[in-house]
Amino acid sequence: MAVEKNIYIKSLHRPFNTRLITCKWVCQFAEKYNGINFKNHFFIFIIDLLYKNYQKEDGNIFGLPAKETVNALYDYISNHEDIDKDLERFNDPSKKNLTDIDKKLFSNLKAVSYYITLSKNLNLLGSKHILTIYGLEFVKLKSSPKHFMNLTPKEQIYFFTKILENDFIPFLFSIHFYRLKKKYQPTDTERQEGDNRYLKLLDAFLEIREFNYKQSSWENYIKVRESWIEDLELLSNGYYGLKPSYMRIINDNPQHQAIYEEISTTMLKFENDLFKTLDKYRNFKLDFYHAYMKIKKKMIFNNIGYVNLYDIKQELNISFSELESMLNRLANDDNNRKYLFFNNIIAAVDHRKRFKVKTTPVLNIRITKALK
């Protein structure tokens, strides 16, 4: 089967689309449903299912409505004889903010609609809420006896194949990106930089402007896909790569295999350009602060706190340009810049070239807190 670059899931919602098991619930409900108000009746089905299962849980479950919300909605539904008519009120958006329970009803009716939409995007459910041949195959797979949120190995494989059919290139990019984040454990600032550059890279590969252009919403895309990767348990221990069972599915299709290798090469360069640079920067911060403290302790007037950058450069044994580049990175680092103070004050004539930090010539630095 040919892989077209314009085939990808264009709308995802966090948190409503983070858990793939919701598609199984859609298929289970659709298999037996023969009414005319699918969404509202599916909403009632979901609240009943979650209420019964939440009785066995101590707290909330990631990606699902909160236990307290489910309990409130279950009580509301149970105490309304004509719940169908009552739920119809929420076809009018002006009704959504009248009371606290109205807010809960509106937001969770919206949530189950995203479950339905995702099932359609994976070609499990047809336009009239009738199961496709793939949905019929999927619903026959036995569910996990361990926990109602768990996916069995067969369900995981089935989901993987459907995601590849409908979101092949972006999902494989997501797998590689997730692996790199697990490997390098970026800080929040580093992760944001990585997300931005990753979305631009994905756009360039697909030859579109979709992902980075709509960056605020596509950050949800990253988070949703990461949750799917975890639900499917795609990666081997240590996050080295896809498990053999998943790699076999890709390798069974020569075109899939070729694109996978192309994406792997692209992401290897991405790793070298971004994550290995981040790793180098982390090591620099540790070494830089250590050198600063070492020199400061030897100073006669160490209470002043300013250390000559050339002394640090000599201690680190790095070039002028490398130190200047790292100083500018530190000065733009939200986690550290408030602890850095520079000056160009000298006690004697010093004709050495000044380091430029944000266009300002500097010679000395004071650090008020350990760098992180």
PARO-638701 format. One record per residue (C-alpha): x, y, z; residue number from 1. Coordinates in nm, 3 decimals, always signed. Example, Ala and Ser with C-alpha at 12.3 -4.5 7.8 and 13.67 -1.06 7.14 Angstrom:
BEGIN
<pt <+1.230,-0.450,+0.780>,1>
<pt <+1.367,-0.106,+0.714>,2>
end
This chain:
BEGIN
<pt <+0.000,+0.000,+0.000>,1>
<pt <+0.141,+0.341,-0.099>,2>
<pt <+0.202,+0.595,+0.176>,3>
<pt <+0.083,+0.943,+0.085>,4>
<pt <+0.233,+1.237,+0.272>,5>
<pt <-0.102,+1.413,+0.306>,6>
<pt <-0.256,+1.122,+0.500>,7>
<pt <-0.244,+1.203,+0.870>,8>
<pt <-0.493,+1.262,+1.149>,9>
<pt <-0.553,+1.636,+1.140>,10>
<pt <-0.746,+1.688,+1.463>,11>
<pt <-0.663,+1.554,+1.807>,12>
<pt <-0.763,+1.668,+2.152>,13>
<pt <-0.574,+1.650,+2.479>,14>
<pt <-0.680,+1.495,+2.709>,15>
<pt <-0.982,+1.343,+2.533>,16>
<pt <-0.782,+1.153,+2.268>,17>
<pt <-0.493,+1.038,+2.486>,18>
<pt <-0.627,+0.689,+2.563>,19>
<pt <-0.677,+0.447,+2.275>,20>
<pt <-0.901,+0.217,+2.478>,21>
<pt <-1.182,+0.470,+2.427>,22>
<pt <-1.206,+0.352,+2.064>,23>
<pt <-1.272,-0.002,+2.190>,24>
<pt <-1.562,+0.133,+2.396>,25>
<pt <-1.702,+0.310,+2.090>,26>
<pt <-1.690,-0.016,+1.892>,27>
<pt <-1.845,-0.219,+2.173>,28>
<pt <-2.133,+0.027,+2.199>,29>
<pt <-2.180,+0.063,+1.821>,30>
<pt <-2.194,-0.315,+1.773>,31>
<pt <-2.522,-0.341,+1.962>,32>
<pt <-2.673,+0.004,+1.909>,33>
<pt <-2.976,+0.053,+1.684>,34>
<pt <-3.112,+0.386,+1.808>,35>
<pt <-3.112,+0.735,+1.656>,36>
<pt <-2.920,+0.942,+1.913>,37>
<pt <-2.580,+0.777,+1.913>,38>
<pt <-2.373,+1.046,+2.085>,39>
<pt <-2.604,+1.106,+2.381>,40>
<pt <-2.667,+0.737,+2.438>,41>
<pt <-2.296,+0.663,+2.408>,42>
<pt <-2.234,+0.935,+2.668>,43>
<pt <-2.470,+0.759,+2.911>,44>
<pt <-2.295,+0.428,+2.834>,45>
<pt <-1.953,+0.580,+2.907>,46>
<pt <-2.058,+0.740,+3.236>,47>
<pt <-2.207,+0.410,+3.351>,48>
<pt <-1.891,+0.220,+3.248>,49>
<pt <-1.658,+0.469,+3.419>,50>
<pt <-1.872,+0.490,+3.734>,51>
<pt <-1.865,+0.112,+3.784>,52>
<pt <-1.491,+0.088,+3.721>,53>
<pt <-1.402,+0.393,+3.928>,54>
<pt <-1.550,+0.216,+4.230>,55>
<pt <-1.238,-0.003,+4.222>,56>
<pt <-0.999,+0.293,+4.190>,57>
<pt <-0.856,+0.517,+4.461>,58>
<pt <-0.804,+0.819,+4.239>,59>
<pt <-0.838,+0.959,+3.889>,60>
<pt <-0.718,+0.790,+3.569>,61>
<pt <-0.504,+0.980,+3.321>,62>
<pt <-0.694,+1.084,+3.009>,63>
<pt <-1.041,+1.020,+3.154>,64>
<pt <-1.292,+1.244,+3.333>,65>
<pt <-1.217,+1.279,+3.705>,66>
<pt <-1.376,+1.034,+3.945>,67>
<pt <-1.565,+1.314,+4.123>,68>
<pt <-1.706,+1.435,+3.789>,69>
<pt <-1.814,+1.085,+3.687>,70>
<pt <-1.990,+1.033,+4.021>,71>
<pt <-2.176,+1.364,+3.983>,72>
<pt <-2.280,+1.284,+3.626>,73>
<pt <-2.389,+0.932,+3.719>,74>
<pt <-2.611,+1.069,+3.999>,75>
<pt <-2.756,+1.331,+3.765>,76>
<pt <-2.837,+1.077,+3.493>,77>
<pt <-2.983,+0.829,+3.744>,78>
<pt <-3.220,+1.091,+3.885>,79>
<pt <-3.361,+1.213,+3.552>,80>
<pt <-3.642,+1.013,+3.399>,81>
<pt <-3.619,+1.187,+3.062>,82>
<pt <-3.241,+1.219,+3.036>,83>
<pt <-3.252,+1.209,+2.654>,84>
<pt <-3.454,+1.528,+2.638>,85>
<pt <-3.239,+1.691,+2.904>,86>
<pt <-2.918,+1.618,+2.715>,87>
<pt <-3.064,+1.772,+2.400>,88>
<pt <-3.034,+2.111,+2.573>,89>
<pt <-2.661,+2.100,+2.509>,90>
<pt <-2.702,+2.120,+2.134>,91>
<pt <-2.732,+2.490,+2.216>,92>
<pt <-2.384,+2.614,+2.323>,93>
<pt <-2.538,+2.894,+2.534>,94>
<pt <-2.653,+2.628,+2.782>,95>
<pt <-2.304,+2.512,+2.869>,96>
<pt <-2.223,+2.752,+3.156>,97>
<pt <-2.548,+2.779,+3.350>,98>
<pt <-2.460,+2.564,+3.654>,99>
<pt <-2.171,+2.347,+3.768>,100>
<pt <-2.345,+2.028,+3.654>,101>
<pt <-2.424,+2.194,+3.320>,102>
<pt <-2.053,+2.262,+3.272>,103>
<pt <-1.973,+1.899,+3.353>,104>
<pt <-2.239,+1.771,+3.115>,105>
<pt <-2.131,+1.996,+2.829>,106>
<pt <-1.757,+1.926,+2.858>,107>
<pt <-1.802,+1.550,+2.889>,108>
<pt <-2.053,+1.527,+2.606>,109>
<pt <-1.781,+1.698,+2.406>,110>
<pt <-1.526,+1.445,+2.536>,111>
<pt <-1.720,+1.143,+2.414>,112>
<pt <-1.763,+1.308,+2.075>,113>
<pt <-1.383,+1.307,+2.046>,114>
<pt <-1.382,+0.934,+2.125>,115>
<pt <-1.622,+0.886,+1.835>,116>
<pt <-1.421,+1.108,+1.600>,117>
<pt <-1.098,+0.922,+1.672>,118>
<pt <-1.269,+0.591,+1.599>,119>
<pt <-1.375,+0.734,+1.262>,120>
<pt <-1.022,+0.864,+1.195>,121>
<pt <-0.888,+0.513,+1.250>,122>
<pt <-1.152,+0.377,+1.013>,123>
<pt <-1.321,+0.168,+1.282>,124>
<pt <-1.652,+0.352,+1.265>,125>
<pt <-1.845,+0.468,+0.959>,126>
<pt <-2.020,+0.800,+0.902>,127>
<pt <-2.355,+0.669,+1.029>,128>
<pt <-2.200,+0.521,+1.343>,129>
<pt <-2.194,+0.174,+1.191>,130>
<pt <-1.885,-0.037,+1.245>,131>
<pt <-1.660,-0.082,+0.943>,132>
<pt <-1.515,-0.424,+0.862>,133>
<pt <-1.211,-0.317,+1.065>,134>
<pt <-1.428,-0.214,+1.359>,135>
<pt <-1.606,-0.549,+1.344>,136>
<pt <-1.269,-0.729,+1.347>,137>
<pt <-1.145,-0.516,+1.632>,138>
<pt <-1.449,-0.553,+1.858>,139>
<pt <-1.413,-0.933,+1.843>,140>
<pt <-1.071,-0.916,+2.011>,141>
<pt <-1.093,-1.010,+2.377>,142>
<pt <-1.034,-0.732,+2.628>,143>
<pt <-0.775,-0.751,+2.902>,144>
<pt <-0.891,-0.926,+3.220>,145>
<pt <-0.631,-0.735,+3.426>,146>
<pt <-0.769,-0.381,+3.413>,147>
<pt <-1.035,-0.208,+3.207>,148>
<pt <-0.777,+0.045,+3.074>,149>
<pt <-0.526,-0.218,+2.961>,150>
<pt <-0.484,-0.326,+2.600>,151>
<pt <-0.404,-0.688,+2.518>,152>
<pt <-0.108,-0.760,+2.285>,153>
<pt <-0.352,-0.835,+2.001>,154>
<pt <-0.535,-0.505,+2.058>,155>
<pt <-0.204,-0.321,+2.065>,156>
<pt <-0.098,-0.472,+1.734>,157>
<pt <-0.436,-0.390,+1.578>,158>
<pt <-0.418,-0.028,+1.692>,159>
<pt <-0.063,+0.000,+1.562>,160>
<pt <-0.162,-0.118,+1.214>,161>
<pt <-0.461,+0.120,+1.200>,162>
<pt <-0.250,+0.415,+1.313>,163>
<pt <+0.011,+0.334,+1.048>,164>
<pt <-0.261,+0.324,+0.781>,165>
<pt <-0.399,+0.664,+0.880>,166>
<pt <-0.106,+0.854,+1.027>,167>
<pt <+0.208,+0.671,+0.913>,168>
<pt <+0.471,+0.943,+0.876>,169>
<pt <+0.378,+1.170,+1.170>,170>
<pt <+0.338,+0.874,+1.404>,171>
<pt <+0.679,+0.729,+1.320>,172>
<pt <+0.831,+1.073,+1.375>,173>
<pt <+0.653,+1.081,+1.711>,174>
<pt <+0.800,+0.745,+1.811>,175>
<pt <+1.155,+0.861,+1.734>,176>
<pt <+1.102,+1.193,+1.913>,177>
<pt <+0.954,+1.021,+2.220>,178>
<pt <+1.254,+0.786,+2.234>,179>
<pt <+1.496,+1.081,+2.224>,180>
<pt <+1.315,+1.261,+2.506>,181>
<pt <+1.328,+0.949,+2.721>,182>
<pt <+1.697,+0.908,+2.644>,183>
<pt <+1.804,+1.267,+2.718>,184>
<pt <+1.540,+1.370,+2.976>,185>
<pt <+1.518,+1.738,+2.870>,186>
<pt <+1.413,+2.011,+3.112>,187>
<pt <+1.091,+2.203,+3.044>,188>
<pt <+1.285,+2.475,+2.861>,189>
<pt <+1.480,+2.220,+2.658>,190>
<pt <+1.163,+2.024,+2.582>,191>
<pt <+0.992,+2.337,+2.450>,192>
<pt <+1.288,+2.409,+2.223>,193>
<pt <+1.281,+2.045,+2.109>,194>
<pt <+0.907,+2.053,+2.039>,195>
<pt <+0.939,+2.369,+1.829>,196>
<pt <+1.223,+2.232,+1.618>,197>
<pt <+1.056,+1.893,+1.586>,198>
<pt <+0.734,+2.043,+1.446>,199>
<pt <+0.935,+2.242,+1.189>,200>
<pt <+1.122,+1.926,+1.092>,201>
<pt <+0.795,+1.734,+1.048>,202>
<pt <+0.657,+2.014,+0.829>,203>
<pt <+0.969,+2.007,+0.613>,204>
<pt <+0.952,+1.630,+0.568>,205>
<pt <+0.582,+1.640,+0.474>,206>
<pt <+0.633,+1.954,+0.263>,207>
<pt <+0.349,+2.136,+0.439>,208>
<pt <+0.304,+2.418,+0.693>,209>
<pt <+0.044,+2.242,+0.903>,210>
<pt <+0.225,+2.142,+1.220>,211>
<pt <+0.445,+2.437,+1.312>,212>
<pt <+0.195,+2.684,+1.165>,213>
<pt <-0.065,+2.569,+1.418>,214>
<pt <+0.193,+2.512,+1.686>,215>
<pt <-0.022,+2.576,+1.993>,216>
<pt <-0.273,+2.309,+1.893>,217>
<pt <-0.012,+2.071,+1.751>,218>
<pt <+0.168,+2.058,+2.085>,219>
<pt <-0.142,+1.862,+2.189>,220>
<pt <-0.064,+1.631,+1.898>,221>
<pt <+0.275,+1.552,+2.052>,222>
<pt <+0.127,+1.478,+2.394>,223>
<pt <-0.153,+1.262,+2.253>,224>
<pt <+0.087,+1.057,+2.043>,225>
<pt <+0.319,+1.008,+2.339>,226>
<pt <+0.027,+0.865,+2.535>,227>
<pt <-0.050,+0.626,+2.248>,228>
<pt <+0.312,+0.512,+2.239>,229>
<pt <+0.287,+0.432,+2.609>,230>
<pt <-0.049,+0.255,+2.575>,231>
<pt <+0.090,+0.039,+2.294>,232>
<pt <+0.419,-0.024,+2.479>,233>
<pt <+0.601,+0.022,+2.150>,234>
<pt <+0.958,+0.064,+2.271>,235>
<pt <+1.200,-0.191,+2.407>,236>
<pt <+1.348,-0.164,+2.756>,237>
<pt <+1.589,+0.125,+2.765>,238>
<pt <+1.399,+0.301,+2.482>,239>
<pt <+1.648,+0.182,+2.220>,240>
<pt <+1.389,+0.128,+1.948>,241>
<pt <+1.068,-0.044,+1.845>,242>
<pt <+0.999,-0.391,+1.982>,243>
<pt <+1.052,-0.673,+1.727>,244>
<pt <+0.678,-0.744,+1.692>,245>
<pt <+0.619,-0.388,+1.572>,246>
<pt <+0.928,-0.375,+1.352>,247>
<pt <+0.808,-0.689,+1.171>,248>
<pt <+0.486,-0.508,+1.074>,249>
<pt <+0.687,-0.224,+0.920>,250>
<pt <+0.939,-0.453,+0.752>,251>
<pt <+0.663,-0.663,+0.595>,252>
<pt <+0.592,-0.367,+0.365>,253>
<pt <+0.898,-0.262,+0.156>,254>
<pt <+0.771,+0.093,+0.112>,255>
<pt <+0.701,+0.127,+0.484>,256>
<pt <+1.047,-0.003,+0.557>,257>
<pt <+1.208,+0.248,+0.316>,258>
<pt <+1.023,+0.544,+0.468>,259>
<pt <+1.100,+0.422,+0.820>,260>
<pt <+1.471,+0.417,+0.735>,261>
<pt <+1.447,+0.764,+0.583>,262>
<pt <+1.277,+0.896,+0.896>,263>
<pt <+1.537,+0.722,+1.115>,264>
<pt <+1.817,+0.897,+0.924>,265>
<pt <+1.639,+1.233,+0.953>,266>
<pt <+1.587,+1.190,+1.328>,267>
<pt <+1.948,+1.079,+1.382>,268>
<pt <+2.060,+1.412,+1.238>,269>
<pt <+1.799,+1.583,+1.455>,270>
<pt <+1.946,+1.406,+1.759>,271>
<pt <+2.299,+1.519,+1.672>,272>
<pt <+2.186,+1.876,+1.603>,273>
<pt <+1.968,+1.918,+1.911>,274>
<pt <+1.989,+1.659,+2.184>,275>
<pt <+2.362,+1.595,+2.177>,276>
<pt <+2.409,+1.972,+2.181>,277>
<pt <+2.181,+1.986,+2.485>,278>
<pt <+2.388,+1.715,+2.648>,279>
<pt <+2.705,+1.915,+2.582>,280>
<pt <+2.541,+2.227,+2.727>,281>
<pt <+2.442,+2.041,+3.045>,282>
<pt <+2.800,+1.924,+3.097>,283>
<pt <+2.924,+2.277,+3.032>,284>
<pt <+2.698,+2.421,+3.303>,285>
<pt <+2.835,+2.177,+3.560>,286>
<pt <+3.197,+2.235,+3.461>,287>
<pt <+3.152,+2.612,+3.433>,288>
<pt <+3.003,+2.648,+3.781>,289>
<pt <+3.266,+2.417,+3.929>,290>
<pt <+3.544,+2.625,+3.770>,291>
<pt <+3.382,+2.949,+3.892>,292>
<pt <+3.363,+2.824,+4.252>,293>
<pt <+3.716,+2.684,+4.242>,294>
<pt <+3.864,+3.017,+4.128>,295>
<pt <+3.646,+3.221,+4.363>,296>
<pt <+3.767,+3.026,+4.669>,297>
<pt <+4.127,+3.113,+4.581>,298>
<pt <+4.056,+3.486,+4.548>,299>
<pt <+4.170,+3.722,+4.825>,300>
<pt <+3.847,+3.922,+4.806>,301>
<pt <+3.616,+3.634,+4.734>,302>
<pt <+3.324,+3.813,+4.897>,303>
<pt <+3.297,+4.031,+4.584>,304>
<pt <+3.201,+3.726,+4.382>,305>
<pt <+3.312,+3.842,+4.035>,306>
<pt <+3.550,+3.605,+3.857>,307>
<pt <+3.747,+3.687,+3.543>,308>
<pt <+3.612,+3.493,+3.245>,309>
<pt <+3.962,+3.437,+3.108>,310>
<pt <+4.050,+3.253,+3.430>,311>
<pt <+3.746,+3.030,+3.380>,312>
<pt <+3.838,+2.981,+3.015>,313>
<pt <+4.185,+2.866,+3.119>,314>
<pt <+4.044,+2.633,+3.383>,315>
<pt <+3.802,+2.476,+3.132>,316>
<pt <+4.064,+2.468,+2.854>,317>
<pt <+3.819,+2.581,+2.586>,318>
<pt <+3.838,+2.837,+2.306>,319>
<pt <+3.725,+3.200,+2.328>,320>
<pt <+3.447,+3.147,+2.074>,321>
<pt <+3.316,+2.835,+2.248>,322>
<pt <+3.300,+3.008,+2.586>,323>
<pt <+3.135,+3.315,+2.434>,324>
<pt <+2.874,+3.097,+2.263>,325>
<pt <+2.795,+2.913,+2.586>,326>
<pt <+2.778,+3.240,+2.784>,327>
<pt <+2.513,+3.368,+2.545>,328>
<pt <+2.322,+3.046,+2.579>,329>
<pt <+2.334,+3.081,+2.957>,330>
<pt <+2.220,+3.442,+2.932>,331>
<pt <+1.912,+3.329,+2.738>,332>
<pt <+1.839,+3.029,+2.960>,333>
<pt <+1.523,+3.102,+3.160>,334>
<pt <+1.634,+2.860,+3.431>,335>
<pt <+1.970,+3.029,+3.495>,336>
<pt <+1.996,+3.383,+3.360>,337>
<pt <+1.860,+3.548,+3.678>,338>
<pt <+2.158,+3.406,+3.870>,339>
<pt <+2.419,+3.555,+3.634>,340>
<pt <+2.571,+3.904,+3.659>,341>
<pt <+2.836,+4.039,+3.423>,342>
<pt <+3.059,+4.345,+3.431>,343>
<pt <+3.352,+4.495,+3.245>,344>
<pt <+3.529,+4.646,+3.544>,345>
<pt <+3.908,+4.599,+3.567>,346>
<pt <+4.156,+4.668,+3.848>,347>
<pt <+4.442,+4.717,+3.603>,348>
<pt <+4.486,+4.773,+3.233>,349>
<pt <+4.361,+4.469,+3.044>,350>
<pt <+4.369,+4.483,+2.667>,351>
<pt <+4.233,+4.136,+2.611>,352>
<pt <+3.933,+4.094,+2.387>,353>
<pt <+3.599,+4.119,+2.569>,354>
<pt <+3.335,+3.849,+2.554>,355>
<pt <+3.014,+3.975,+2.398>,356>
<pt <+2.699,+3.868,+2.580>,357>
<pt <+2.387,+3.999,+2.406>,358>
<pt <+2.608,+4.260,+2.231>,359>
<pt <+2.747,+4.386,+2.566>,360>
<pt <+3.127,+4.356,+2.621>,361>
<pt <+3.200,+4.172,+2.949>,362>
<pt <+3.507,+4.046,+3.130>,363>
<pt <+3.382,+3.916,+3.466>,364>
<pt <+3.092,+3.711,+3.597>,365>
<pt <+2.919,+3.661,+3.931>,366>
<pt <+2.694,+3.361,+3.989>,367>
<pt <+2.455,+3.369,+4.285>,368>
<pt <+2.319,+3.014,+4.268>,369>
<pt <+2.429,+2.678,+4.133>,370>
<pt <+2.337,+2.640,+3.768>,371>
<pt <+2.071,+2.388,+3.672>,372>
end
